[in-house]
Amino acid sequence: MVSYKELGLVNTREMFAKAIKGGYAIPAFNFNNMEQLQAIIKASAETKSPVILQVSKGARNYANQTLLRYMAQGAVEYAKELGWEHPQICLHLDHGDSFELCKSCVDFGFSSVMIDASSLPYEENIALTKKVVEYAHKYDVTVEAELGVLAGVEDEVSSAVSHYTKPEEVVDFATRTGCDSLAISIGTSHGAYKFTPEQCTRDPKTGKLVPPPLAFDVLDAIMEQLPGFPIVLHGSSSVPQEYVDMINQYGGKLPDAVGIPEEQLRKAAKSAVCKINIDSDSRLAFTAAVRKVFAEKPGEFDPRKYCGPARDLMEELYKHKIINVLGSNGHAE
Ligand SMILES: [Zn+2]
């Protein structure tokens, strides 16, 4: 048994309380490799932003859970070395799908876990979430739960259609499970193809796809039911056009990729939404930078020469999200 407190990590309780009060959101960035983690920590340290490092099922399969935990531990020390005196870094399990997995993460030094039982019938979702909460809270580990179904594909989590969270269920769910935060479905979606062209309209001037707006009325109704309760948005990448263009320019093929406009995320961050998950955008930045090097310097074969530029572009992206979208900069001095 390893306590996250010994590793210098923090849970989400205080982070979220401050974020709701301050009208900003904490970035939750997924990581699978060293360059991504370096970029996240550099961006967070430089902007003094609290940050959540997310480990998904796909990341555990790709990089190994043990290695990822030690990397997060190393990240705390790296942050201090960068001059961030009191790093506010949370290590979070993204989309945990069983009690056993959540327990193993609690026992192994994670400071926060998500139990995603949203695909189960309502009562079963409550029973499983409650079981995880009871275990995690013994060790002061915070728990995110999910109600409602997001569309899209993210690692092994996928659904063809979304079902908005029902506001009339949230009080019962939060009270009976004791969860610390709630992921909701209001129209965000996993992956780089969040909407089909049929779901979008086209901007007559640019010809670009304009996605349907998020259901802020559902968010408002949820906040009215659960005043001050931490809300989480998954699938909140914006799929920046500049990265999609770069990828396509240098030999890639991403037609009609579309994400959530940053304007809408900015609006959400000012509300009780206090954790916004971003994964696809960093994948796009990484791929765009690597493709550019490969196209411009076909003789290059030193991974540092293409992973380095990828890391720089991801760092730029993370800083942009922190400062211009979530507003979390300066909240972890
Ligand atoms: Zn997700």
Boltz pocket constraint, residues with backbone or C-beta under 6 A from the ligand:
constraints:
  - pocket:
      binder: B
      contacts: [[A, 95], [A, 154], [A, 190], [A, 234], [A, 235], [A, 277]]
      max_distance: 6.0
